[in-house]
């Protein structure tokens, strides 16, 4: 019974005073802690990368690690730090899939392609955390659309609604591939190993 109790507590929370507001309470203040943690992490990431010297240094490493190294930034250290933080955030995403989507049970392929949606969201947002927050609401709305679309207005198979987020992902990736790399603000050294000896 303990796993079921923990899962139930993680699924919905009640924020005193806020959750009881008519309409807005259910709309904004009745989700799992993972939702609010995700928004908080995105906001903190935006502040870190745009408003702090360390964040600007990390961006410099992403765009040109050799130049950042020449400027005295410890490229290797910051790459490891960012990998560890990124891995931790991915772990939170995995916990969400297991605790919320699958009711506390880890099953094979429980992520169900959500990682590809996250990648498409980053490309759509041009590596901007603020845009990513708004884009995540769009993808989230597509995932739950089947629960809110009245059959009397339009009757479509459930599989169609399940397909919508992935269809949007494919469309975004196709459109992004037709745009110039400069317009996407892709870090110049994304996915490229840095060896100081080859600088």
MARRONU-695747 format. One record per atom (N, C-alpha, C): residue number from 1; residue in one letter; atom name; x, y, z. Coordinates in steps of 0.05 Angstrom, whole numbers, padded with zeros to 5 digits. Example, Ala and Ser with C-alpha at 12.3 -4.5 7.8 and 13.67 -1.06 7.14 Angstrom:
# residues 2
- 1/A/N/00264/-00114/00156
- 1/A/CA/00246/-00090/00156
- 1/A/C/00264/-00066/00156
- 2/S/N/00257/-00045/00142
- 2/S/CA/00273/-00021/00143
- 2/S/C/00258/00001/00157
# end
This chain:
# residues 199
- 1/X/N/00016/-00024/00000
- 1/X/CA/00000/00000/00000
- 1/X/C/00017/00025/00000
- 2/X/N/00042/00024/00010
- 2/X/CA/00058/00048/00012
- 2/X/C/00064/00060/-00015
- 3/X/N/00072/00044/-00036
- 3/X/CA/00077/00056/-00062
- 3/X/C/00052/00069/-00073
- 4/X/N/00029/00057/-00069
- 4/X/CA/00004/00069/-00079
- 4/X/C/-00001/00096/-00065
- 5/X/N/00004/00097/-00039
- 5/X/CA/00000/00122/-00023
- 5/X/C/00019/00144/-00033
- 6/X/N/00044/00137/-00037
- 6/X/CA/00063/00156/-00047
- 6/X/C/00056/00166/-00075
- 7/X/N/00048/00148/-00092
- 7/X/CA/00040/00156/-00119
- 7/X/C/00016/00175/-00118
- 8/X/N/-00004/00168/-00102
- 8/X/CA/-00028/00186/-00099
- 8/X/C/-00020/00213/-00089
- 9/X/N/-00001/00215/-00071
- 9/X/CA/00007/00241/-00060
- 9/X/C/00023/00257/-00081
- 10/X/N/00038/00243/-00098
- 10/X/CA/00053/00256/-00119
- 10/X/C/00036/00265/-00142
- 11/X/N/00014/00252/-00146
- 11/X/CA/-00003/00257/-00170
- 11/X/C/-00016/00284/-00168
- 12/X/N/-00028/00291/-00146
- 12/X/CA/-00042/00316/-00143
- 12/X/C/-00035/00328/-00116
- 13/X/N/-00031/00354/-00116
- 13/X/CA/-00025/00368/-00091
- 13/X/C/-00046/00389/-00086
- 14/X/N/-00050/00397/-00062
- 14/X/CA/-00069/00417/-00055
- 14/X/C/-00054/00441/-00042
- 15/X/N/-00053/00463/-00056
- 15/X/CA/-00040/00487/-00046
- 15/X/C/-00061/00504/-00031
- 16/X/N/-00058/00506/-00005
- 16/X/CA/-00079/00520/00011
- 16/X/C/-00084/00549/00000
- 17/X/N/-00109/00555/-00003
- 17/X/CA/-00116/00581/-00013
- 17/X/C/-00116/00584/-00043
- 18/X/N/-00097/00572/-00056
- 18/X/CA/-00094/00574/-00085
- 18/X/C/-00110/00553/-00100
- 19/X/N/-00109/00528/-00090
- 19/X/CA/-00123/00506/-00104
- 19/X/C/-00153/00509/-00102
- 20/X/N/-00163/00526/-00083
- 20/X/CA/-00191/00529/-00079
- 20/X/C/-00203/00552/-00095
- 21/X/N/-00187/00566/-00110
- 21/X/CA/-00197/00588/-00126
- 21/X/C/-00214/00577/-00149
- 22/X/N/-00238/00588/-00152
- 22/X/CA/-00255/00577/-00174
- 22/X/C/-00241/00579/-00201
- 23/X/N/-00243/00558/-00217
- 23/X/CA/-00232/00556/-00244
- 23/X/C/-00202/00556/-00244
- 24/X/N/-00190/00578/-00234
- 24/X/CA/-00160/00580/-00235
- 24/X/C/-00147/00560/-00216
- 25/X/N/-00161/00552/-00195
- 25/X/CA/-00149/00533/-00177
- 25/X/C/-00144/00506/-00191
- 26/X/N/-00164/00496/-00205
- 26/X/CA/-00160/00471/-00220
- 26/X/C/-00141/00475/-00244
- 27/X/N/-00141/00498/-00256
- 27/X/CA/-00126/00503/-00280
- 27/X/C/-00096/00506/-00274
- 28/X/N/-00089/00519/-00252
- 28/X/CA/-00061/00526/-00246
- 28/X/C/-00049/00513/-00222
- 29/X/N/-00065/00505/-00202
- 29/X/CA/-00054/00497/-00176
- 29/X/C/-00063/00470/-00167
- 30/X/N/-00066/00451/-00186
- 30/X/CA/-00075/00424/-00177
- 30/X/C/-00059/00402/-00192
- 31/X/N/-00034/00407/-00197
- 31/X/CA/-00018/00387/-00211
- 31/X/C/00002/00374/-00193
- 32/X/N/00017/00355/-00204
- 32/X/CA/00037/00341/-00188
- 32/X/C/00061/00359/-00182
- 33/X/N/00076/00354/-00162
- 33/X/CA/00100/00370/-00156
- 33/X/C/00120/00371/-00179
- 34/X/N/00120/00350/-00196
- 34/X/CA/00139/00350/-00218
- 34/X/C/00134/00373/-00238
- 35/X/N/00108/00380/-00241
- 35/X/CA/00101/00402/-00259
- 35/X/C/00114/00428/-00249
- 36/X/N/00110/00434/-00224
- 36/X/CA/00121/00459/-00213
- 36/X/C/00151/00459/-00211
- 37/X/N/00162/00435/-00206
- 37/X/CA/00191/00432/-00205
- 37/X/C/00203/00437/-00233
- 38/X/N/00189/00427/-00254
- 38/X/CA/00199/00431/-00281
- 38/X/C/00199/00460/-00289
- 39/X/N/00177/00474/-00282
- 39/X/CA/00176/00503/-00289
- 39/X/C/00197/00518/-00273
- 40/X/N/00201/00511/-00248
- 40/X/CA/00221/00524/-00231
- 40/X/C/00249/00520/-00243
- 41/X/N/00255/00496/-00251
- 41/X/CA/00281/00490/-00263
- 41/X/C/00286/00506/-00289
- 42/X/N/00265/00508/-00305
- 42/X/CA/00267/00523/-00330
- 42/X/C/00272/00552/-00324
- 43/X/N/00258/00563/-00305
- 43/X/CA/00262/00592/-00298
- 43/X/C/00290/00596/-00287
- 44/X/N/00299/00578/-00269
- 44/X/CA/00326/00581/-00258
- 44/X/C/00347/00578/-00280
- 45/X/N/00342/00561/-00299
- 45/X/CA/00361/00558/-00322
- 45/X/C/00362/00583/-00338
- 46/X/N/00339/00595/-00343
- 46/X/CA/00338/00620/-00358
- 46/X/C/00353/00642/-00344
- 47/X/N/00349/00645/-00318
- 47/X/CA/00363/00665/-00302
- 47/X/C/00393/00660/-00302
- 48/X/N/00400/00634/-00299
- 48/X/CA/00429/00627/-00298
- 48/X/C/00443/00633/-00324
- 49/X/N/00431/00625/-00346
- 49/X/CA/00445/00629/-00372
- 49/X/C/00445/00658/-00382
- 50/X/N/00425/00673/-00374
- 50/X/CA/00423/00700/-00385
- 50/X/C/00432/00722/-00365
- 51/X/N/00432/00716/-00339
- 51/X/CA/00437/00737/-00320
- 51/X/C/00463/00733/-00303
- 52/X/N/00476/00711/-00306
- 52/X/CA/00500/00706/-00289
- 52/X/C/00525/00703/-00306
- 53/X/N/00547/00710/-00295
- 53/X/CA/00573/00707/-00309
- 53/X/C/00579/00678/-00315
- 54/X/N/00573/00661/-00296
- 54/X/CA/00578/00632/-00300
- 54/X/C/00561/00622/-00323
- 55/X/N/00536/00630/-00324
- 55/X/CA/00519/00621/-00346
- 55/X/C/00529/00630/-00373
- 56/X/N/00538/00655/-00375
- 56/X/CA/00549/00665/-00400
- 56/X/C/00574/00650/-00407
- 57/X/N/00590/00642/-00387
- 57/X/CA/00614/00626/-00392
- 57/X/C/00606/00599/-00404
- 58/X/N/00585/00586/-00393
- 58/X/CA/00576/00560/-00403
- 58/X/C/00566/00563/-00432
- 59/X/N/00552/00585/-00438
- 59/X/CA/00543/00589/-00466
- 59/X/C/00567/00593/-00484
- 60/X/N/00588/00607/-00475
- 60/X/CA/00612/00610/-00491
- 60/X/C/00625/00583/-00497
- 61/X/N/00625/00565/-00477
- 61/X/CA/00636/00539/-00481
- 61/X/C/00620/00524/-00502
- 62/X/N/00594/00527/-00502
- 62/X/CA/00578/00513/-00522
- 62/X/C/00582/00523/-00550
- 63/X/N/00587/00549/-00553
- 63/X/CA/00590/00560/-00579
- 63/X/C/00619/00557/-00590
- 64/X/N/00639/00561/-00572
- 64/X/CA/00667/00559/-00581
- 64/X/C/00684/00553/-00557
- 65/X/N/00687/00527/-00551
- 65/X/CA/00703/00519/-00527
- 65/X/C/00732/00528/-00528
- 66/X/N/00744/00529/-00552
- 66/X/CA/00772/00537/-00554
- 66/X/C/00775/00566/-00546
- 67/X/N/00757/00583/-00555
- 67/X/CA/00759/00611/-00548
- 67/X/C/00754/00615/-00518
- 68/X/N/00735/00599/-00507
- 68/X/CA/00729/00601/-00478
- 68/X/C/00753/00592/-00462
- 69/X/N/00766/00571/-00471
- 69/X/CA/00790/00561/-00458
- 69/X/C/00812/00582/-00458
- 70/X/N/00816/00595/-00481
- 70/X/CA/00836/00616/-00483
- 70/X/C/00830/00640/-00465
- 71/X/N/00804/00643/-00459
- 71/X/CA/00796/00665/-00441
- 71/X/C/00799/00658/-00412
- 72/X/N/00808/00634/-00406
- 72/X/CA/00812/00626/-00378
- 72/X/C/00789/00610/-00366
- 73/X/N/00769/00602/-00381
- 73/X/CA/00747/00586/-00371
- 73/X/C/00755/00557/-00371
- 74/X/N/00749/00543/-00348
- 74/X/CA/00756/00515/-00346
- 74/X/C/00735/00499/-00361
- 75/X/N/00740/00493/-00387
- 75/X/CA/00721/00480/-00404
- 75/X/C/00713/00452/-00394
- 76/X/N/00733/00436/-00387
- 76/X/CA/00728/00408/-00379
- 76/X/C/00711/00407/-00354
- 77/X/N/00718/00424/-00334
- 77/X/CA/00703/00424/-00309
- 77/X/C/00673/00431/-00314
- 78/X/N/00668/00452/-00330
- 78/X/CA/00641/00461/-00334
- 78/X/C/00625/00441/-00351
- 79/X/N/00639/00428/-00369
- 79/X/CA/00625/00407/-00385
- 79/X/C/00616/00385/-00367
- 80/X/N/00633/00376/-00349
- 80/X/CA/00625/00355/-00331
- 80/X/C/00602/00364/-00312
- 81/X/N/00604/00388/-00302
- 81/X/CA/00583/00398/-00285
- 81/X/C/00556/00399/-00299
- 82/X/N/00556/00409/-00324
- 82/X/CA/00531/00411/-00339
- 82/X/C/00520/00383/-00346
- 83/X/N/00538/00364/-00352
- 83/X/CA/00529/00337/-00358
- 83/X/C/00516/00324/-00333
- 84/X/N/00528/00329/-00310
- 84/X/CA/00516/00318/-00285
- 84/X/C/00489/00330/-00279
- 85/X/N/00487/00357/-00282
- 85/X/CA/00462/00370/-00277
- 85/X/C/00441/00361/-00297
- 86/X/N/00449/00360/-00322
- 86/X/CA/00430/00351/-00343
- 86/X/C/00421/00322/-00338
- 87/X/N/00439/00305/-00330
- 87/X/CA/00432/00277/-00323
- 87/X/C/00412/00276/-00300
- 88/X/N/00417/00293/-00280
- 88/X/CA/00398/00294/-00257
- 88/X/C/00370/00303/-00265
- 89/X/N/00369/00323/-00283
- 89/X/CA/00343/00332/-00293
- 89/X/C/00329/00310/-00309
- 90/X/N/00345/00296/-00325
- 90/X/CA/00333/00273/-00340
- 90/X/C/00322/00252/-00321
- 91/X/N/00336/00248/-00298
- 91/X/CA/00327/00229/-00278
- 91/X/C/00300/00238/-00266
- 92/X/N/00297/00264/-00262
- 92/X/CA/00271/00274/-00253
- 92/X/C/00249/00268/-00273
- 93/X/N/00256/00272/-00299
- 93/X/CA/00237/00265/-00320
- 93/X/C/00229/00236/-00320
- 94/X/N/00249/00218/-00315
- 94/X/CA/00243/00190/-00313
- 94/X/C/00226/00183/-00289
- 95/X/N/00231/00197/-00266
- 95/X/CA/00214/00194/-00243
- 95/X/C/00185/00202/-00248
- 96/X/N/00182/00224/-00264
- 96/X/CA/00155/00232/-00271
- 96/X/C/00140/00211/-00287
- 97/X/N/00155/00199/-00307
- 97/X/CA/00142/00178/-00323
- 97/X/C/00134/00154/-00306
- 98/X/N/00151/00147/-00288
- 98/X/CA/00145/00123/-00271
- 98/X/C/00124/00129/-00250
- 99/X/N/00125/00152/-00237
- 99/X/CA/00107/00158/-00215
- 99/X/C/00080/00168/-00224
- 100/X/N/00079/00184/-00245
- 100/X/CA/00054/00197/-00253
- 100/X/C/00041/00182/-00277
- 101/X/N/00056/00179/-00298
- 101/X/CA/00044/00167/-00322
- 101/X/C/00038/00137/-00318
- 102/X/N/00056/00123/-00304
- 102/X/CA/00052/00094/-00300
- 102/X/C/00044/00086/-00272
- 103/X/N/00035/00105/-00256
- 103/X/CA/00024/00100/-00229
- 103/X/C/00044/00086/-00211
- 104/X/N/00069/00094/-00211
- 104/X/CA/00088/00083/-00193
- 104/X/C/00101/00057/-00201
- 105/X/N/00097/00049/-00226
- 105/X/CA/00109/00024/-00235
- 105/X/C/00127/00030/-00259
- 106/X/N/00152/00020/-00258
- 106/X/CA/00170/00023/-00280
- 106/X/C/00167/00001/-00299
- 107/X/N/00160/00007/-00324
- 107/X/CA/00156/-00013/-00344
- 107/X/C/00174/-00007/-00368
- 108/X/N/00178/-00027/-00385
- 108/X/CA/00195/-00024/-00408
- 108/X/C/00182/-00003/-00427
- 109/X/N/00199/00015/-00437
- 109/X/CA/00191/00036/-00456
- 109/X/C/00169/00054/-00444
- 110/X/N/00171/00059/-00417
- 110/X/CA/00151/00076/-00405
- 110/X/C/00153/00106/-00412
- 111/X/N/00176/00114/-00423
- 111/X/CA/00179/00142/-00432
- 111/X/C/00162/00147/-00456
- 112/X/N/00159/00126/-00473
- 112/X/CA/00141/00128/-00496
- 112/X/C/00146/00150/-00516
- 113/X/N/00172/00156/-00521
- 113/X/CA/00178/00176/-00541
- 113/X/C/00178/00205/-00532
- 114/X/N/00173/00209/-00506
- 114/X/CA/00172/00236/-00495
- 114/X/C/00200/00250/-00498
- 115/X/N/00221/00235/-00499
- 115/X/CA/00248/00246/-00502
- 115/X/C/00251/00261/-00528
- 116/X/N/00239/00249/-00549
- 116/X/CA/00240/00262/-00576
- 116/X/C/00224/00288/-00576
- 117/X/N/00202/00288/-00561
- 117/X/CA/00187/00313/-00559
- 117/X/C/00203/00334/-00545
- 118/X/N/00218/00326/-00524
- 118/X/CA/00235/00345/-00510
- 118/X/C/00256/00357/-00528
- 119/X/N/00268/00340/-00545
- 119/X/CA/00289/00350/-00564
- 119/X/C/00276/00369/-00584
- 120/X/N/00253/00363/-00594
- 120/X/CA/00239/00381/-00613
- 120/X/C/00232/00407/-00599
- 121/X/N/00225/00406/-00574
- 121/X/CA/00218/00430/-00559
- 121/X/C/00242/00448/-00556
- 122/X/N/00265/00437/-00551
- 122/X/CA/00289/00453/-00548
- 122/X/C/00296/00467/-00575
- 123/X/N/00293/00452/-00597
- 123/X/CA/00298/00464/-00623
- 123/X/C/00277/00485/-00629
- 124/X/N/00252/00480/-00623
- 124/X/CA/00230/00499/-00627
- 124/X/C/00236/00525/-00611
- 125/X/N/00246/00522/-00587
- 125/X/CA/00251/00545/-00569
- 125/X/C/00277/00559/-00575
- 126/X/N/00293/00548/-00594
- 126/X/CA/00319/00560/-00601
- 126/X/C/00337/00562/-00576
- 127/X/N/00336/00542/-00560
- 127/X/CA/00353/00540/-00536
- 127/X/C/00347/00562/-00516
- 128/X/N/00322/00572/-00517
- 128/X/CA/00314/00594/-00499
- 128/X/C/00295/00582/-00478
- 129/X/N/00303/00581/-00452
- 129/X/CA/00285/00569/-00432
- 129/X/C/00258/00582/-00430
- 130/X/N/00256/00608/-00434
- 130/X/CA/00230/00621/-00432
- 130/X/C/00210/00612/-00453
- 131/X/N/00220/00609/-00478
- 131/X/CA/00203/00599/-00500
- 131/X/C/00197/00570/-00495
- 132/X/N/00216/00555/-00483
- 132/X/CA/00211/00527/-00478
- 132/X/C/00188/00523/-00458
- 133/X/N/00186/00540/-00439
- 133/X/CA/00164/00538/-00420
- 133/X/C/00137/00540/-00434
- 134/X/N/00135/00561/-00452
- 134/X/CA/00110/00564/-00467
- 134/X/C/00105/00541/-00486
- 135/X/N/00126/00531/-00499
- 135/X/CA/00123/00509/-00518
- 135/X/C/00115/00484/-00504
- 136/X/N/00124/00480/-00479
- 136/X/CA/00117/00456/-00464
- 136/X/C/00087/00455/-00458
- 137/X/N/00075/00479/-00454
- 137/X/CA/00046/00480/-00450
- 137/X/C/00031/00471/-00475
- 138/X/N/00042/00479/-00498
- 138/X/CA/00029/00471/-00524
- 138/X/C/00030/00441/-00527
- 139/X/N/00054/00429/-00523
- 139/X/CA/00056/00400/-00525
- 139/X/C/00039/00386/-00504
- 140/X/N/00038/00397/-00480
- 140/X/CA/00022/00385/-00458
- 140/X/C/-00008/00386/-00465
- 141/X/N/-00016/00409/-00477
- 141/X/CA/-00044/00411/-00485
- 141/X/C/-00051/00390/-00506
- 142/X/N/-00033/00385/-00525
- 142/X/CA/-00038/00365/-00545
- 142/X/C/-00041/00337/-00533
- 143/X/N/-00026/00332/-00512
- 143/X/CA/-00026/00305/-00499
- 143/X/C/-00053/00300/-00485
- 144/X/N/-00065/00321/-00474
- 144/X/CA/-00090/00317/-00459
- 144/X/C/-00115/00326/-00474
- 145/X/N/-00111/00333/-00500
- 145/X/CA/-00134/00343/-00515
- 145/X/C/-00157/00323/-00517
- 146/X/N/-00150/00298/-00518
- 146/X/CA/-00171/00277/-00521
- 146/X/C/-00190/00276/-00497
- 147/X/N/-00181/00286/-00474
- 147/X/CA/-00198/00286/-00450
- 147/X/C/-00218/00310/-00450
- 148/X/N/-00212/00330/-00466
- 148/X/CA/-00228/00355/-00465
- 148/X/C/-00243/00360/-00491
- 149/X/N/-00239/00345/-00512
- 149/X/CA/-00253/00349/-00537
- 149/X/C/-00280/00335/-00536
- 150/X/N/-00302/00350/-00536
- 150/X/CA/-00329/00338/-00534
- 150/X/C/-00335/00321/-00559
- 151/X/N/-00343/00296/-00556
- 151/X/CA/-00349/00279/-00579
- 151/X/C/-00372/00291/-00596
- 152/X/N/-00389/00307/-00584
- 152/X/CA/-00411/00319/-00599
- 152/X/C/-00401/00339/-00619
- 153/X/N/-00377/00351/-00614
- 153/X/CA/-00366/00370/-00633
- 153/X/C/-00350/00356/-00655
- 154/X/N/-00333/00339/-00647
- 154/X/CA/-00317/00323/-00666
- 154/X/C/-00310/00296/-00654
- 155/X/N/-00314/00275/-00668
- 155/X/CA/-00309/00248/-00658
- 155/X/C/-00286/00236/-00674
- 156/X/N/-00264/00233/-00661
- 156/X/CA/-00240/00221/-00673
- 156/X/C/-00230/00198/-00656
- 157/X/N/-00216/00179/-00668
- 157/X/CA/-00205/00157/-00652
- 157/X/C/-00185/00167/-00632
- 158/X/N/-00183/00154/-00609
- 158/X/CA/-00164/00161/-00589
- 158/X/C/-00135/00161/-00599
- 159/X/N/-00129/00142/-00617
- 159/X/CA/-00102/00140/-00628
- 159/X/C/-00094/00166/-00643
- 160/X/N/-00114/00180/-00655
- 160/X/CA/-00108/00205/-00669
- 160/X/C/-00097/00226/-00649
- 161/X/N/-00110/00228/-00626
- 161/X/CA/-00102/00247/-00606
- 161/X/C/-00074/00239/-00594
- 162/X/N/-00070/00213/-00591
- 162/X/CA/-00044/00204/-00581
- 162/X/C/-00022/00210/-00601
- 163/X/N/-00029/00212/-00626
- 163/X/CA/-00009/00217/-00647
- 163/X/C/-00002/00247/-00649
- 164/X/N/-00020/00265/-00641
- 164/X/CA/-00016/00293/-00645
- 164/X/C/00010/00304/-00635
- 165/X/N/00019/00299/-00610
- 165/X/CA/00045/00310/-00601
- 165/X/C/00068/00301/-00619
- 166/X/N/00068/00276/-00628
- 166/X/CA/00089/00266/-00645
- 166/X/C/00088/00277/-00673
- 167/X/N/00064/00282/-00682
- 167/X/CA/00060/00295/-00708
- 167/X/C/00071/00323/-00707
- 168/X/N/00065/00338/-00686
- 168/X/CA/00076/00365/-00682
- 168/X/C/00106/00364/-00681
- 169/X/N/00117/00344/-00667
- 169/X/CA/00146/00341/-00665
- 169/X/C/00158/00338/-00693
- 170/X/N/00147/00321/-00709
- 170/X/CA/00157/00316/-00736
- 170/X/C/00156/00342/-00753
- 171/X/N/00134/00356/-00750
- 171/X/CA/00130/00381/-00766
- 171/X/C/00152/00402/-00757
- 172/X/N/00156/00404/-00731
- 172/X/CA/00176/00423/-00721
- 172/X/C/00204/00416/-00731
- 173/X/N/00211/00390/-00730
- 173/X/CA/00237/00382/-00739
- 173/X/C/00241/00386/-00769
- 174/X/N/00220/00382/-00785
- 174/X/CA/00221/00387/-00814
- 174/X/C/00225/00416/-00820
- 175/X/N/00209/00433/-00806
- 175/X/CA/00211/00462/-00810
- 175/X/C/00238/00472/-00801
- 176/X/N/00248/00462/-00779
- 176/X/CA/00274/00470/-00769
- 176/X/C/00297/00462/-00787
- 177/X/N/00294/00439/-00800
- 177/X/CA/00315/00430/-00819
- 177/X/C/00317/00448/-00843
- 178/X/N/00295/00462/-00850
- 178/X/CA/00295/00480/-00873
- 178/X/C/00306/00508/-00866
- 179/X/N/00309/00514/-00841
- 179/X/CA/00319/00540/-00833
- 179/X/C/00349/00540/-00830
- 180/X/N/00361/00563/-00831
- 180/X/CA/00390/00565/-00829
- 180/X/C/00398/00560/-00800
- 181/X/N/00421/00547/-00797
- 181/X/CA/00431/00540/-00771
- 181/X/C/00434/00565/-00753
- 182/X/N/00441/00587/-00765
- 182/X/CA/00445/00612/-00750
- 182/X/C/00418/00621/-00738
- 183/X/N/00396/00617/-00752
- 183/X/CA/00370/00626/-00742
- 183/X/C/00361/00609/-00718
- 184/X/N/00371/00584/-00716
- 184/X/CA/00363/00566/-00695
- 184/X/C/00378/00571/-00669
- 185/X/N/00400/00586/-00671
- 185/X/CA/00417/00592/-00647
- 185/X/C/00429/00566/-00636
- 186/X/N/00435/00547/-00653
- 186/X/CA/00447/00522/-00644
- 186/X/C/00475/00527/-00635
- 187/X/N/00483/00517/-00611
- 187/X/CA/00511/00520/-00602
- 187/X/C/00530/00508/-00623
- 188/X/N/00551/00523/-00630
- 188/X/CA/00569/00514/-00651
- 188/X/C/00583/00488/-00645
- 189/X/N/00587/00481/-00620
- 189/X/CA/00601/00457/-00613
- 189/X/C/00583/00436/-00600
- 190/X/N/00558/00437/-00607
- 190/X/CA/00539/00418/-00596
- 190/X/C/00546/00390/-00605
- 191/X/N/00550/00372/-00586
- 191/X/CA/00556/00344/-00592
- 191/X/C/00585/00339/-00602
- 192/X/N/00602/00359/-00599
- 192/X/CA/00629/00356/-00609
- 192/X/C/00648/00355/-00585
- 193/X/N/00665/00334/-00583
- 193/X/CA/00684/00332/-00561
- 193/X/C/00705/00354/-00564
- 194/X/N/00715/00363/-00541
- 194/X/CA/00736/00384/-00541
- 194/X/C/00761/00372/-00529
- 195/X/N/00783/00374/-00545
- 195/X/CA/00809/00366/-00536
- 195/X/C/00827/00390/-00536
- 196/X/N/00837/00397/-00513
- 196/X/CA/00853/00422/-00510
- 196/X/C/00878/00421/-00528
- 197/X/N/00889/00397/-00532
- 197/X/CA/00913/00394/-00548
- 197/X/C/00908/00401/-00577
- 198/X/N/00883/00399/-00586
- 198/X/CA/00877/00405/-00614
- 198/X/C/00867/00434/-00618
- 199/X/N/00869/00449/-00597
- 199/X/CA/00860/00477/-00599
- 199/X/C/00875/00493/-00620
# end
